[in-house]
Amino acid sequence: MNKQTYLTQLKSALSGMPEAERSDILYDYEEHFDAALESGETEEAILEQLGRPEVVAKQFRLSKVIQRAEEKPSSVNLFRAVLASIGLGLFNIIFILGPYLALVGILVAVYAVAVSLIVAGIGLVFGGVVAAVTGSVAFAPALIPAGIVGGTLIVAILGAGVALAALGGLIFLAAIKLTQLFYQVTLKYLKLNVKIIKQN
């Protein structure tokens, strides 16, 4: 392969990108190639440094997707960035997709716990209100000590309901903060990954 073949393959691999960006990339690579030739490097050495055209194109696409995810944060944009990074090779499937899916699973579990606590708390509050209105506590949990009866039991049920719902709400707010942190850390990790691949 020579310079012209490399640039032709790179142009083809960059198809679908905006023409101005593609022209800039090709110009930069041609300039780099010419400067390296003038400094005495061989075409083979230059080609080895530059990397395969299809890998270079994937790196540029990944950088673009990461930039979009930074500018317009959304779970869809983050997922696209992760998928784009996976396209760079087996290394990325193991070291990006695995941890990403594990962390997503943990976040989903935290949200599920938060929602469950909120729903259980609302259920207890509703049950306490029903018990207060009807005067019946037939549904009362077996764990409540036998000495607590009547109005005290209803207050205990209402208090437990409010406490569970509040705990669920706090966990939900913490999950939102964790999601934001996860988003930022994932983008930083993807950028680091691109740098590592470019250096190899």
C-alpha positions as CSV (number, residue, x, y, z in Angstrom):
1,M,0.0,0.0,0.0
2,N,1.2,3.5,-0.7
3,K,0.1,7.0,0.3
4,Q,-2.6,7.4,-2.4
5,T,-4.1,4.0,-1.8
6,Y,-4.2,4.7,1.9
7,L,-6.0,8.0,1.4
8,T,-8.4,6.5,-1.0
9,Q,-9.3,3.7,1.5
10,L,-9.6,6.3,4.3
11,K,-11.9,8.4,2.2
12,S,-14.1,5.4,1.5
13,A,-14.1,4.4,5.2
14,L,-15.1,7.9,6.2
15,S,-18.1,7.9,3.8
16,G,-21.3,9.1,5.4
17,M,-19.5,11.8,7.4
18,P,-20.1,15.5,6.5
19,E,-18.0,16.4,3.5
20,A,-16.2,19.3,5.2
21,E,-15.1,17.0,8.1
22,R,-14.0,14.3,5.8
23,S,-12.0,16.7,3.7
24,D,-10.3,18.1,6.9
25,I,-9.4,14.6,8.0
26,L,-8.0,13.6,4.6
27,Y,-6.1,16.9,4.4
28,D,-4.5,16.3,7.9
29,Y,-3.5,12.8,7.0
30,E,-2.0,13.8,3.7
31,E,-0.1,16.6,5.5
32,H,1.1,14.2,8.1
33,F,2.2,11.7,5.4
34,D,4.1,14.4,3.5
35,A,5.9,15.7,6.6
36,A,6.9,12.2,7.6
37,L,8.3,11.5,4.1
38,E,10.3,14.7,4.1
39,S,11.8,13.8,7.5
40,G,13.1,10.6,5.9
41,E,10.6,8.0,7.1
42,T,9.6,5.2,4.7
43,E,6.0,4.8,3.5
44,E,5.8,1.4,5.3
45,A,6.7,3.0,8.6
46,I,4.3,5.9,8.1
47,L,1.5,3.5,7.2
48,E,2.2,1.5,10.3
49,Q,2.1,4.6,12.5
50,L,-1.2,5.8,11.0
51,G,-3.1,2.6,11.5
52,R,-5.6,0.8,9.2
53,P,-7.9,3.2,7.4
54,E,-11.1,1.5,8.7
55,V,-9.9,1.7,12.3
56,V,-9.0,5.4,11.9
57,A,-12.5,6.0,10.5
58,K,-14.1,4.2,13.4
59,Q,-12.0,6.3,15.8
60,F,-13.2,9.5,14.2
61,R,-16.8,8.3,14.3
62,L,-16.4,7.4,17.9
63,S,-15.0,10.8,18.8
64,K,-17.9,12.4,17.0
65,V,-20.5,10.2,18.9
66,I,-18.8,11.0,22.2
67,Q,-18.8,14.7,21.4
68,R,-22.6,14.5,20.7
69,A,-23.2,12.6,24.0
70,E,-21.3,15.4,25.8
71,E,-23.2,18.2,24.1
72,K,-26.7,16.5,24.3
73,P,-26.7,14.2,27.3
74,S,-29.1,11.3,26.9
75,S,-29.1,7.6,27.5
76,V,-29.5,7.0,23.8
77,N,-26.4,9.1,23.0
78,L,-24.4,7.3,25.7
79,F,-25.5,3.9,24.4
80,R,-24.5,4.9,20.8
81,A,-21.1,6.0,22.1
82,V,-20.6,2.6,23.9
83,L,-21.7,0.7,20.7
84,A,-19.3,2.8,18.6
85,S,-16.5,2.0,20.9
86,I,-17.3,-1.7,20.7
87,G,-16.8,-1.5,17.0
88,L,-13.1,-0.8,17.5
89,G,-12.4,-4.4,18.5
90,L,-12.6,-7.4,20.9
91,F,-10.7,-5.5,23.6
92,N,-13.6,-3.0,23.8
93,I,-16.3,-5.7,24.0
94,I,-14.6,-7.1,27.1
95,F,-13.5,-3.9,28.8
96,I,-16.3,-1.5,27.9
97,L,-19.5,-3.5,27.2
98,G,-19.1,-5.8,30.2
99,P,-18.6,-3.1,32.9
100,Y,-21.2,-0.8,31.2
101,L,-23.9,-3.5,31.3
102,A,-23.0,-4.4,34.9
103,L,-23.3,-0.8,36.0
104,V,-26.6,-0.3,34.1
105,G,-27.9,-3.4,35.9
106,I,-26.9,-2.0,39.3
107,L,-28.6,1.3,38.4
108,V,-31.8,-0.4,37.3
109,A,-31.7,-2.4,40.6
110,V,-31.3,0.8,42.7
111,Y,-34.2,2.4,40.8
112,A,-36.3,-0.7,41.4
113,V,-35.6,-0.7,45.1
114,A,-36.5,3.0,45.3
115,V,-39.7,2.6,43.5
116,S,-40.6,-0.5,45.5
117,L,-40.1,1.4,48.8
118,I,-42.1,4.3,47.6
119,V,-45.0,2.0,46.5
120,A,-44.8,0.0,49.8
121,G,-44.8,3.3,51.8
122,I,-47.8,4.6,49.9
123,G,-49.6,1.3,50.4
124,L,-49.0,1.4,54.2
125,V,-50.2,5.0,54.4
126,F,-53.3,4.1,52.4
127,G,-53.8,1.1,54.7
128,G,-53.4,3.3,57.7
129,V,-56.0,5.7,56.4
130,V,-58.4,2.8,55.7
131,A,-57.8,1.4,59.2
132,A,-58.5,4.8,60.7
133,V,-61.7,5.2,58.7
134,T,-63.0,1.7,59.2
135,G,-61.6,1.1,62.7
136,S,-60.3,-2.3,61.5
137,V,-56.7,-3.3,61.4
138,A,-57.2,-6.8,60.1
139,F,-54.4,-6.4,57.6
140,A,-51.8,-5.3,60.2
141,P,-48.5,-7.1,59.8
142,A,-47.7,-9.9,62.2
143,L,-44.4,-8.1,63.2
144,I,-46.1,-5.3,65.1
145,P,-45.8,-6.0,68.8
146,A,-49.0,-7.3,70.5
147,G,-49.1,-4.4,72.9
148,I,-49.7,-1.8,70.2
149,V,-53.4,-1.6,69.4
150,G,-56.1,0.7,68.2
151,G,-55.0,4.3,67.4
152,T,-51.4,3.6,68.3
153,L,-51.3,0.8,65.7
154,I,-52.8,3.1,63.0
155,V,-50.2,5.8,63.8
156,A,-47.4,3.2,63.6
157,I,-48.7,2.0,60.2
158,L,-48.9,5.6,58.9
159,G,-45.5,6.4,60.3
160,A,-44.0,3.3,58.8
161,G,-45.6,4.2,55.4
162,V,-44.3,7.7,55.4
163,A,-40.8,6.5,56.5
164,L,-40.7,3.9,53.7
165,A,-41.9,6.3,51.1
166,A,-39.3,9.0,52.2
167,L,-36.5,6.4,52.2
168,G,-37.6,5.3,48.7
169,G,-37.6,9.0,47.6
170,L,-34.1,9.6,49.0
171,I,-32.8,6.4,47.3
172,F,-34.4,7.6,44.0
173,L,-32.7,11.0,44.3
174,A,-29.4,9.3,45.0
175,A,-30.0,7.0,42.0
176,I,-30.4,10.1,39.8
177,K,-27.1,11.5,41.0
178,L,-25.5,8.1,40.4
179,T,-26.9,8.1,36.9
180,Q,-25.4,11.5,36.2
181,L,-22.0,10.4,37.6
182,F,-22.2,7.1,35.6
183,Y,-22.8,9.1,32.4
184,Q,-19.8,11.4,32.9
185,V,-17.5,8.6,34.0
186,T,-18.5,6.5,31.0
187,L,-17.7,9.3,28.6
188,K,-14.3,9.9,30.2
189,Y,-13.6,6.2,30.0
190,L,-14.5,6.1,26.3
191,K,-12.3,9.1,25.6
192,L,-9.4,7.4,27.4
193,N,-10.0,4.3,25.4
194,V,-9.8,6.2,22.1
195,K,-6.5,7.8,23.2
196,I,-5.1,4.3,24.1
197,I,-6.1,2.9,20.8
198,K,-4.6,5.8,18.9
199,Q,-1.3,5.4,20.7
200,N,-1.0,1.7,19.8
